Amino acid sequence: MAGVSDVVRAEAAGTRNEAGLLPATARKPRGGWGWRGTPYVFLAVPLVLLVVFTYLPVVNMFWYSLTSWDGLDKTKEFVGLDNYVAVFTRPELFRVFYVSLYYFAASFVQMALALYFATVLSFSTRFRNLFKGILFFPYLINGVAIALIFVFFFKPDGTLDSILALFGAENLQQQWLGNPDINNISLASTSVWRYMGLNFVLFLGAIQSIPGQLYEAAELDGASRFQQFRYIIAPSIKPIIGLSFILAISGSLAVFEIPFIMTGGANGTATFVIQTVDMAFESLKVGLGSAMAVILLVIVLVVTWVQRKVVPEEKVNLT
């Protein structure tokens, strides 16, 4: 009744604004759980999907890792931590992590190239929209299609060998996917070509969000492009660089589709994820494969936590 009396008094006092609406203090307040609970209603659907398709599978995977299940039997024999002990005591299972070092090193090359192109194209450059599309286009292509394209690119007498022969460099022709000394470099280079567009877009968006007045002030002070990058761009996009670093670590540990399609994991190109899939579905050791997947998840979480502690997020202040 108090709210109604406030409205009546406001109308009697003629306190409506120019739009004919009562002031906020004179309106009847909205009540009931529905108004306050609206955000939770919208959050319910994504939370349910997150729990059903992410957290429950992770819990099931952890349970499978404690068993010797082959994926077919109805019964699962509980073995405790034996699968985890096997992963760390069998060198052939844990040695494949060394392959991830190739992709980890390639991710820094990828970020350096993406940052360079994003910086150059953030300034006034001819045909910059065309170059933006060219750089981002590989990320839009399906990973399977990219792997098949580069199979023909790296095969003997393929595209790469033809280009080398065109320039008289036949002595550089090799078994790009068959030579254990360079096959992982070839695969990592394919990943660089594919994922550089994602880092490029992230860096470009961060750079373009920097106020233009900062560049104008720097140019008035005689700052070069490199100095503008060092003192304006780099500090401003530091959070995005940190995010890209986290994605690089997790991505290098979880590489799967490109080496799986291009080489099938042969000749020393098997990654930890390929080894996990083979263990679970080829060798029918779902329990051991689940333990390997849990170990990979823990490693990614620990590395991310360490990176956050070593390089914490900082508020950028350029004023």
C-alpha positions in Angstrom: 0.0 0.0 0.0 2.9 2.3 0.6 4.0 2.0 -3.0 0.5 2.8 -4.3 0.3 5.8 -2.0 3.6 7.1 -3.3 2.4 6.9 -6.9 -0.8 8.7 -6.0 1.0 11.4 -4.2 3.5 11.8 -7.1 0.6 12.1 -9.6 -1.2 14.6 -7.4 1.9 16.7 -7.1 2.4 16.7 -10.9 5.9 15.3 -10.8 5.8 13.4 -14.1 8.8 14.2 -16.3 8.6 15.5 -19.9 8.1 12.0 -21.3 5.1 11.5 -19.1 6.8 9.0 -16.8 6.9 9.1 -13.1 10.4 9.5 -11.5 12.2 6.3 -10.4 11.5 7.0 -6.8 7.7 7.2 -7.4 7.3 4.1 -9.4 6.1 0.9 -7.9 9.0 -1.3 -7.2 9.2 -4.7 -8.9 9.0 -7.6 -6.6 9.0 -11.3 -6.6 11.7 -13.9 -7.2 11.2 -13.9 -11.0 12.8 -10.5 -11.5 15.8 -11.2 -9.3 16.2 -14.8 -10.6 16.2 -13.9 -14.3 20.0 -14.1 -14.6 20.0 -17.5 -13.0 17.4 -18.7 -15.5 19.6 -17.8 -18.4 22.7 -19.3 -16.7 20.8 -22.6 -16.0 21.1 -24.0 -19.6 24.8 -23.4 -20.2 25.5 -24.7 -16.6 23.5 -27.9 -17.3 25.4 -28.4 -20.6 28.7 -27.8 -18.9 28.0 -30.3 -16.2 26.6 -33.0 -18.5 29.2 -32.7 -21.3 32.3 -31.7 -19.3 32.3 -32.4 -15.6 30.5 -35.7 -15.6 32.7 -37.2 -18.4 35.8 -36.1 -16.4 34.4 -37.9 -13.3 33.7 -41.0 -15.4 37.1 -40.8 -16.9 38.7 -40.7 -13.5 36.7 -43.7 -12.4 37.8 -45.6 -15.5 41.4 -44.8 -14.7 41.1 -46.7 -11.5 40.0 -49.9 -13.3 41.4 -52.3 -15.8 38.3 -52.0 -18.1 38.7 -52.9 -21.7 35.7 -50.9 -22.9 33.6 -54.0 -23.7 33.0 -56.0 -20.5 30.1 -55.1 -18.3 32.3 -55.4 -15.2 35.2 -53.2 -14.3 38.0 -54.5 -12.1 39.2 -52.0 -9.6 43.0 -51.7 -9.6 43.5 -48.4 -7.8 46.5 -46.4 -8.9 48.2 -49.2 -10.8 47.5 -47.4 -14.2 49.1 -44.2 -13.0 52.2 -46.1 -11.8 52.4 -47.8 -15.2 52.3 -44.5 -17.1 55.3 -43.1 -15.1 57.3 -46.4 -15.0 56.9 -47.4 -18.7 59.2 -45.1 -20.7 57.4 -45.8 -24.0 54.2 -44.2 -22.6 55.7 -41.1 -21.2 58.5 -40.5 -23.8 56.0 -39.2 -26.3 55.8 -36.0 -24.3 59.1 -35.1 -26.0 57.3 -34.7 -29.2 55.3 -31.9 -27.6 58.5 -29.8 -27.4 58.4 -29.4 -31.2 54.9 -27.9 -31.0 55.8 -25.9 -28.0 58.7 -24.3 -29.8 56.6 -23.8 -32.9 54.0 -22.0 -30.8 56.5 -19.2 -30.0 57.3 -18.8 -33.7 53.6 -18.7 -34.3 53.0 -16.0 -31.7 56.0 -13.9 -32.9 54.7 -14.0 -36.5 51.1 -13.2 -35.5 52.3 -10.3 -33.3 54.4 -8.9 -36.1 51.7 -9.1 -38.7 49.1 -7.7 -36.3 51.4 -4.7 -35.5 52.1 -4.0 -39.1 48.5 -4.2 -40.2 47.2 -2.1 -37.3 48.8 0.9 -38.9 47.8 2.4 -42.3 48.9 -0.2 -44.8 47.8 -0.7 -48.4 45.5 -3.7 -48.9 45.5 -4.4 -45.2 42.0 -5.8 -45.2 43.0 -8.3 -47.9 46.1 -9.3 -45.9 43.9 -9.7 -42.7 41.6 -12.1 -44.6 44.6 -14.1 -46.0 46.2 -14.5 -42.6 43.0 -15.5 -40.8 41.6 -17.8 -43.6 43.7 -20.9 -42.6 42.1 -21.0 -39.2 38.6 -21.3 -40.8 39.6 -24.4 -42.7 38.8 -27.8 -41.2 41.8 -29.5 -39.6 41.3 -32.7 -41.6 41.3 -30.7 -44.9 44.5 -28.9 -43.8 46.2 -32.2 -43.0 45.3 -33.7 -46.3 46.5 -30.6 -48.1 49.9 -30.8 -46.4 50.2 -34.5 -47.0 50.3 -33.7 -50.8 52.5 -30.7 -50.0 55.2 -32.7 -48.2 55.0 -36.0 -50.1 57.9 -37.0 -52.4 57.8 -35.1 -55.7 55.0 -33.1 -54.2 54.5 -29.4 -54.0 57.4 -28.5 -51.8 59.9 -30.7 -53.8 58.6 -29.1 -57.0 59.2 -25.6 -55.6 62.7 -26.5 -54.5 63.4 -28.0 -58.0 62.1 -24.9 -59.6 64.8 -22.8 -57.8 67.5 -25.4 -58.4 67.6 -26.7 -54.8 67.1 -30.4 -55.5 69.7 -31.2 -52.9 67.3 -30.0 -50.2 64.6 -32.4 -51.1 63.9 -35.0 -48.4 61.4 -37.3 -47.0 59.6 -34.5 -45.1 57.2 -36.9 -43.3 59.3 -40.0 -43.4 62.6 -38.8 -42.0 62.5 -39.0 -38.1 64.9 -36.1 -37.9 62.6 -33.5 -39.6 59.1 -35.0 -39.7 58.0 -33.4 -36.4 59.4 -30.1 -37.7 57.2 -30.4 -40.8 54.1 -31.3 -38.7 54.8 -28.4 -36.3 55.1 -26.0 -39.2 51.7 -27.1 -40.4 50.3 -26.2 -37.0 51.9 -22.8 -37.2 50.3 -22.1 -40.6 46.9 -23.2 -39.3 46.7 -21.5 -35.9 48.6 -18.3 -36.5 45.3 -16.7 -37.7 43.8 -17.1 -34.2 46.7 -15.4 -32.5 46.7 -12.7 -35.2 43.1 -11.8 -34.6 43.6 -11.7 -30.8 46.6 -9.4 -31.1 45.0 -7.3 -33.8 41.8 -6.7 -31.7 43.9 -5.8 -28.6 46.1 -3.4 -30.6 43.1 -1.7 -32.2 41.6 -1.1 -28.8 44.5 1.2 -27.9 43.4 4.9 -28.0 44.7 6.7 -31.0 45.7 9.7 -29.0 48.6 7.7 -27.6 50.1 7.2 -31.1 49.6 10.9 -31.9 51.4 12.0 -28.8 54.2 9.5 -29.5 54.6 10.8 -33.0 54.8 14.3 -31.8 57.6 13.3 -29.4 59.4 11.7 -32.4 58.9 8.1 -31.4 59.7 5.5 -34.1 57.4 2.6 -34.9 59.6 0.3 -32.8 59.4 2.6 -29.8 55.6 2.8 -30.2 55.5 -1.0 -30.2 57.8 -1.2 -27.2 56.3 1.4 -24.9 52.6 1.5 -26.1 51.6 -1.7 -27.8 53.5 -4.3 -25.9 52.3 -3.1 -22.4 48.8 -2.7 -23.6 48.4 -6.2 -25.0 50.3 -8.0 -22.2 47.1 -9.8 -20.9 46.5 -11.1 -24.5 50.0 -12.3 -24.8 49.6 -14.2 -21.5 46.4 -15.8 -22.8 48.2 -16.8 -26.0 51.0 -18.3 -23.9 48.5 -20.5 -21.9 46.8 -21.6 -25.2 50.3 -22.4 -26.6 51.2 -24.7 -23.7 47.8 -26.5 -23.6 47.7 -26.8 -27.4 51.3 -28.2 -27.6 50.4 -30.9 -25.1 47.1 -31.8 -26.7 48.1 -32.0 -30.4 46.2 -34.7 -32.2 44.5 -34.3 -35.6 47.4 -33.0 -37.7 49.9 -35.8 -36.8 47.2 -38.4 -36.6 46.0 -37.8 -40.1 49.3 -37.0 -41.8 51.4 -39.7 -40.3 49.2 -41.8 -38.0 51.8 -41.3 -35.3 54.5 -43.3 -37.2 58.2 -42.6 -37.3 58.3 -41.0 -33.9 55.5 -38.5 -34.5 53.0 -39.9 -32.0 51.9 -37.3 -29.5 50.6 -38.1 -26.0 47.0 -37.8 -27.1 47.6 -40.2 -30.1 49.2 -42.6 -27.7 46.2 -42.3 -25.3 43.7 -42.9 -28.1 45.7 -46.0 -29.4 45.9 -47.3 -25.8 42.2 -47.0 -25.2 40.7 -48.0 -28.6 43.4 -50.0 -30.4 44.8 -51.9 -27.4 41.5 -51.9 -25.6 43.0 -50.7 -22.4 40.5 -48.0 -21.5 41.6 -47.9 -17.9 45.2 -47.1 -18.8 44.2 -44.7 -21.5 41.9 -42.8 -19.1 44.8 -42.6 -16.6 46.9 -41.0 -19.4 44.1 -38.5 -20.1 43.8 -37.6 -16.5 47.6 -37.0 -16.2 47.4 -34.8 -19.3 44.6 -32.8 -17.7 46.5 -32.4 -14.5 49.6 -31.3 -16.3 47.8 -28.6 -18.2 46.1 -27.3 -15.1 49.3 -27.2 -13.1 51.2 -25.4 -15.9 48.4 -22.9 -16.3 48.4 -22.2 -12.5 52.2 -21.8 -12.5 52.1 -19.4 -15.4 49.4 -17.4 -13.6 51.6 -17.2 -10.5 54.8 -16.4 -12.3 53.2 -13.9 -14.7 50.1 -12.5 -12.9 47.6 -10.3 -14.6 48.3 -6.6 -14.2 46.2 -3.6 -14.9 47.7 -1.6 -17.8 48.1 2.1 -17.1 49.6 4.2 -19.8 48.6 7.6 -18.5 
